[in-house]
Amino acid sequence: MPRALPYLLLLPASAFLLVFFFYPFGLVVVESMTRDGAWTTGNFTRMTDHWKFGQAVWNTIWLTAIVVPVQLVMALTMASVVQKLKTGRSALLYIFAIPLGISDLAAGLIWLAIFEQSGFLNSILHSFGIIDRPQLFLGYQSVWVIFLAVCLAEIWRATAIMMVILVAGLGLIPKEYNEAAEVFGASRWQRFTRVTLPMLRPSLQTALILRILMAFEVFAVVVALGGTTLPVLMGETFQWQFQLQDRGVAAAYAMVILGLSVAFSLIVLRLLHVPKGARV
Amino acid sequence: MKTGLKITLLATASALISTSLAADTLLWSTQAKPIEETQAMREQVLAGFDGEVSFEPADEGPWQTRLTAELTAGSGSIGALGALHGDFTGVSDGLSDLSAIDVSSVAPGFVELGKLGTDTQKYIPWMQATYIMAAHRQALEYLPEGADLMALSYDELVAWAANMHEATGEPRFGFPAGPQGLKHRFFQGYLLPSFTGSMVTEFRSDAAEDAWNSFLALWEHTNPASTNFSFMQEQLIAGDAWVVFDHTARLADAFNQQPDDFVAFPAPAGPAGRGFMPVLAGVAVPVTAPDPEEAAALVRYLLEPETQIATLRATNFFPVIDLDLPDDMPASVQAAGPAISAMSGADDALPALLPVGLGSLGGQFNQVYSDTFERIVLAGQPVRAVLDDQAEALRRVIDEAAAPCWAPDAASDGPCPVN
């Protein structure tokens, strides 16, 4: 085998990445720091001066801070349950993974159909006689309801992706460790926290990073449920690029999302660091 | 899409060939571009003209380029121009004086706009579209004492909404404040001009503060779900709102589906007048027209009542003159027509035009007004502080575009000032 072969095989993918990812990415970086051809921080000040910027940052961070831990716990539980099953394992796996097959906009619309004024929730409450006329849940006066609805939709939609990764991770852990712990009299909980979780760290890392990146890019679900009432970073990026036609500020927003993503990925990598010698 | 493009190309090509062969009067237009409207203009509107006309629509870019080229060359083949007010502002010097044409039947506010800030009649108003108010008939019984539906004031509108709210226990006013709603047009063309006589210059004046306070009072009686409303015809039909504001095209379904249930009426008036935002198209004659006499005759023909009605059928733009519409018009046209002519012909009519000269900054200009609304009304921030803050944003957009003032603001030399 010629020594160049691996590189040759990697070349098409690398070229693709260079042309369609790194090059446009570089353009966006430049775009965020220039205005009319001159270097400036104007795009960033214009972004931070806008009254919705602070709200957008905090809403995005809060969404991530609430959604991701809930999903982590749920995904761990679901993965453990699936792992323990003798029969019907793949059937359950498929059922859990159904929301994965739905686009995020469609997921947002499904939850909109539940929460809107003429939606399912109102019909159910009405048919039970709890309310006498349809309530407005997703109004501007109750942003927290919109926030809650977005959390629900996000949890429903994206927990499965973490679960799938964790199921794969659980499958990689050799049975002997658990059996040895059992022999020494460790309880179920002890085995989970002392054996399974540490061994699962690489998969947890992947799942968390993937999910946090997705959380910072949350967009379609928020737009479907809250319109512009609940500003998030990705929504503002879209707004500045297409509604306000200011690519510089849109690029600045993209930089903020990138910065947050990198920072949080580094934190996760650091927290779940696996020493080289301890890798399975 | 592709076939549509091909057809347009073919049509343009054939139109170019036909004009180069015959010595017709060429009507070079940015309006009636869709192929159906173009055909209707040729076959139903212009066929009745006593002379040969060739109607050729084009996008704003090519329209401007060809006109400028002919003006620069000092001779040309364009006989008459059809375009929006904003299209004419950049070529004002190339338009001949049409003061000789009788415009007594046209709403005076529009005639004034046709002068483009000069002493001569640069273009003759041709057709218009606009935003109006509509109400369910059952709302009419709550009209405040002595109020005339065809000449409401903002105070009366607020009182009306309050009456309905009190009597039915529900806020019944509806406003298109959803993401796709045209709320910014209401603030730009209706609310602010009615109180300040201005769209830009007096943005943060005391009168503007009054305007926003008046809107806050109206908002008390507005369906809070309005922040999700975009096409008010839906809420009218569903009964979620009884009195609404929107573009005529976004109200049409309500009138066409239940013609007996709804009425259309003019926008209310404030202390400075009855602000409204017409999308106004006009016809002009360039100084290089090969046959100015024939072109002027064509302009006169377009102003005739029958032609105006034929134009309405062809383009869905309303007449600029006051006339009775025939009975076979769609219900939406029947309903909106009188409201529009009452609004544009009112003594206190104050036309406020679509922004001119902003180019790609139009979105940011609109955002200033939407942000002001969201901050004052939805976020409950103090009116004075928000106006001062948003005035800065407005000034930045106007300065960046270097856009001079447009009606109703007085003409300016440089970028339109924000006081």
Interface residues (C-beta under 8 A of the other chain):
Chain A: W51 K52 E116 Q117 L136 L138 G139 Y140 Q141 V223 G227 T228 T229 Q243 L244 Q245 D246
Chain B: G178 P179 P224 A225 T227 N228 D240 S360 L361 G363 Q364 Q367 D371 E374 R375 L378 D389
